[in-house]
């Protein structure tokens, strides 16, 4: 059975989120006069990422809204009892610096071009449609995707099978004819595999924890077209690590 479509994660898969987040936060803290409060920029960035990861887990588990997790990130990071409006204002000032650092990974456009004539494309992200639709337009790739689905609007997040199946439904394809490509080994790769998709873990070198065994791994999107043509779903050994 051939793979007819690819569903993509966005952040740290096609969009260099980690670099943009760090650059944006560094510039923002400097403008706010907060760098000295955290000792070094590295400590501030490490705390911001730690707080962000924790609040995203709450959102993905359905324990808080997308907007409230964002406000709580600011409150915890600043250790301040801010109102919703104050937290939103602080975050929006950060976003201006963050967006100025937005960029695609260099392997994205060549991969999309290589697959344009053979596969359909969609997006499934654990974010909000407002954020990701805007991001894809700014990055110039929005028209590459038939559908853009996000957890905030779906009401369910990866790695739940229902999230992956919603993307398949949007393409009107069964799960076994759809590949999912994402940077997170558990949320993306394990979740997609469990949902019946052809799961591909894009290892951008950002994951430092133990990786679940048996993942179909690539280190660059340059490897993706050959992997999809080979389709190792039925037990043939993959040569892609």
C-alpha positions as CSV (number, residue, x, y, z in Angstrom):
1,X,0.0,0.0,0.0
2,X,1.5,3.3,-1.1
3,X,1.7,6.5,0.9
4,X,-0.5,9.1,-0.7
5,X,-0.2,12.1,1.6
6,X,2.1,13.6,4.2
7,X,0.9,15.3,7.3
8,X,3.5,17.6,8.9
9,X,4.2,19.0,12.3
10,X,5.4,22.6,12.2
11,X,7.5,23.7,15.1
12,X,11.1,22.3,15.0
13,X,10.0,20.2,12.0
14,X,9.6,22.7,9.1
15,X,9.9,25.9,11.2
16,X,13.1,26.5,13.3
17,X,11.1,27.3,16.4
18,X,14.0,26.7,18.9
19,X,16.3,29.2,17.3
20,X,13.6,31.8,16.8
21,X,12.3,31.4,20.4
22,X,15.8,31.8,21.9
23,X,16.7,34.8,19.7
24,X,13.3,36.4,20.3
25,X,13.4,35.9,24.1
26,X,17.0,37.2,24.3
27,X,16.1,40.4,22.5
28,X,12.9,40.8,24.5
29,X,14.6,40.4,27.9
30,X,17.3,42.8,26.9
31,X,14.6,45.4,25.9
32,X,12.7,44.8,29.1
33,X,15.9,45.2,31.2
34,X,15.5,41.7,32.6
35,X,18.6,39.9,31.5
36,X,20.5,40.6,34.8
37,X,17.6,39.3,36.8
38,X,18.4,35.8,35.6
39,X,22.2,36.0,35.8
40,X,22.8,35.1,32.2
41,X,20.9,34.9,29.0
42,X,21.4,31.1,28.9
43,X,19.8,30.7,32.4
44,X,16.9,32.9,31.3
45,X,16.4,30.9,28.1
46,X,16.6,27.6,29.9
47,X,13.9,28.7,32.4
48,X,11.7,30.0,29.6
49,X,11.9,26.7,27.8
50,X,11.3,24.7,31.0
51,X,8.2,26.8,31.8
52,X,7.0,26.6,28.3
53,X,7.3,22.8,28.1
54,X,5.5,22.4,31.4
55,X,2.6,24.6,30.4
56,X,2.3,23.0,27.0
57,X,1.9,19.6,28.7
58,X,-1.0,21.0,30.7
59,X,-2.6,22.3,27.5
60,X,-2.0,19.0,25.6
61,X,-3.6,17.2,28.5
62,X,-6.7,19.4,28.2
63,X,-6.2,21.0,31.6
64,X,-6.0,24.6,30.4
65,X,-6.9,26.7,27.4
66,X,-4.4,27.7,24.8
67,X,-4.6,31.4,26.0
68,X,-4.3,30.5,29.7
69,X,-1.3,28.3,29.2
70,X,0.4,31.2,27.5
71,X,-0.5,33.6,30.3
72,X,0.7,31.2,32.9
73,X,4.0,30.8,31.1
74,X,4.6,34.6,31.6
75,X,3.4,34.6,35.2
76,X,5.6,31.7,36.2
77,X,8.6,33.0,34.3
78,X,8.4,36.5,35.8
79,X,7.2,35.1,39.2
80,X,4.6,37.9,39.2
81,X,0.8,37.8,39.8
82,X,-0.1,39.5,36.5
83,X,-3.6,40.1,35.2
84,X,-4.6,38.5,32.0
85,X,-4.2,41.8,30.2
86,X,-0.7,42.4,31.6
87,X,0.4,38.8,30.8
88,X,-1.0,39.2,27.2
89,X,0.8,42.5,26.7
90,X,4.1,41.1,27.9
91,X,3.8,38.1,25.6
92,X,2.9,40.2,22.6
93,X,6.0,42.4,23.1
94,X,8.0,39.1,23.1
95,X,6.2,37.9,19.9
96,X,7.4,41.0,18.0
97,X,11.0,39.9,18.6
98,X,10.2,36.2,18.1
99,X,8.6,36.7,14.7
100,X,11.6,38.8,13.5
101,X,13.7,35.6,13.8
102,X,11.3,33.2,12.0
103,X,12.8,31.0,9.3
104,X,12.2,27.6,7.6
105,X,14.8,24.9,8.0
106,X,16.9,24.8,4.8
107,X,15.8,21.3,3.9
108,X,12.1,22.1,3.9
109,X,11.5,23.7,0.5
110,X,13.6,21.1,-1.4
111,X,11.6,18.3,0.3
112,X,8.2,19.9,-0.4
113,X,9.3,20.5,-4.0
114,X,10.4,16.8,-4.4
115,X,7.1,15.5,-3.1
116,X,4.8,18.1,-4.7
117,X,3.9,15.9,-7.7
118,X,3.6,12.6,-5.8
119,X,2.0,13.4,-2.4
120,X,-0.7,15.6,-0.9
121,X,0.2,17.6,2.1
122,X,-1.5,18.8,5.4
123,X,-0.5,20.1,8.8
124,X,-1.4,18.8,12.3
125,X,0.0,21.0,15.1
126,X,-0.4,21.1,18.9
127,X,-1.0,24.8,18.7
128,X,-3.8,27.1,17.6
129,X,-5.0,27.8,14.0
130,X,-4.5,31.5,14.5
131,X,-0.9,31.1,15.4
132,X,0.0,28.4,12.8
133,X,-2.0,29.8,9.9
134,X,-0.2,33.1,10.3
135,X,3.1,31.5,10.7
136,X,2.8,29.4,7.5
137,X,1.7,32.5,5.6
138,X,4.7,34.6,6.8
139,X,7.0,31.7,6.0
140,X,5.6,31.5,2.5
141,X,4.4,27.9,2.5
142,X,0.7,28.1,3.5
143,X,-0.4,27.2,0.0
144,X,1.6,24.0,0.1
145,X,-0.9,22.4,2.4
146,X,-4.5,21.4,1.7
147,X,-5.5,21.5,5.4
148,X,-4.1,23.0,8.6
149,X,-5.5,21.4,11.8
150,X,-4.5,22.5,15.3
151,X,-5.2,21.1,18.8
152,X,-6.8,24.3,20.1
153,X,-9.7,24.1,17.6
154,X,-9.8,20.3,17.4
155,X,-10.2,20.0,21.2
156,X,-7.7,17.2,21.3
157,X,-3.9,17.1,20.9
158,X,-1.2,14.7,19.8
159,X,-0.4,12.0,20.7
160,X,-4.1,11.1,20.9
161,X,-5.1,9.0,18.0
162,X,-8.1,11.1,17.4
163,X,-5.9,14.1,16.5
164,X,-4.1,12.1,13.8
165,X,-7.3,10.6,12.5
166,X,-8.8,14.1,12.1
167,X,-5.9,15.0,9.8
168,X,-6.6,11.8,7.8
169,X,-10.3,12.6,7.6
170,X,-9.5,16.1,6.3
171,X,-7.6,14.4,3.5
172,X,-10.3,11.8,3.0
173,X,-7.6,9.1,3.3
174,X,-7.3,6.0,5.5
175,X,-4.5,6.2,8.1
176,X,-2.4,3.6,6.4
177,X,-2.1,5.8,3.3
178,X,-0.8,8.8,5.3
179,X,2.7,9.6,6.6
180,X,3.2,11.8,9.6
181,X,6.5,13.7,10.0
182,X,7.4,15.4,13.3
183,X,10.4,16.2,15.5
184,X,9.1,14.8,18.8
185,X,9.8,11.0,19.2
186,X,6.9,10.4,21.5
187,X,4.2,13.0,20.7
188,X,4.8,12.8,17.0
189,X,6.4,9.5,16.1
190,X,5.0,7.1,18.7
191,X,1.6,8.8,18.5
192,X,1.3,8.6,14.8
193,X,2.5,5.0,14.7
194,X,-0.1,4.0,17.3
195,X,-2.8,5.8,15.2
196,X,-1.9,3.6,12.2
197,X,0.0,6.2,10.2
198,X,3.4,5.8,8.5
199,X,5.3,7.5,11.2
200,X,8.6,9.3,10.5
201,X,10.7,10.9,13.3
202,X,12.7,13.8,12.1
203,X,15.6,14.0,14.5
204,X,16.8,17.6,14.5
205,X,19.3,16.8,17.2
206,X,17.1,18.6,19.8
207,X,16.0,15.6,21.8
208,X,18.2,14.7,24.7
209,X,16.1,12.2,26.6
210,X,15.9,8.5,26.0
211,X,14.3,7.7,22.6
212,X,11.7,5.0,22.4
213,X,13.0,2.0,20.4
214,X,11.9,1.1,16.9
215,X,11.2,4.5,15.5
216,X,11.5,5.2,11.8
217,X,14.1,8.0,11.9
218,X,15.6,10.5,9.5
219,X,18.1,13.2,10.3
220,X,17.1,15.5,7.4
221,X,14.1,16.0,5.2
222,X,16.4,15.2,2.3
223,X,15.9,11.6,3.2
224,X,12.1,11.7,3.2
225,X,11.3,11.3,-0.5
226,X,13.3,8.1,-0.8
227,X,11.8,6.8,2.5
228,X,8.3,7.3,1.3
229,X,9.0,5.7,-2.0
230,X,10.6,2.7,-0.3
231,X,7.7,2.4,2.3
232,X,9.2,0.0,4.8
233,X,5.8,-0.4,6.6
234,X,5.6,-4.2,5.9
235,X,8.8,-5.2,7.6
236,X,11.5,-4.4,5.1
237,X,14.4,-3.0,7.1
238,X,14.8,0.8,6.8
239,X,18.2,2.2,5.9
240,X,17.5,5.5,7.5
241,X,18.6,4.8,11.0
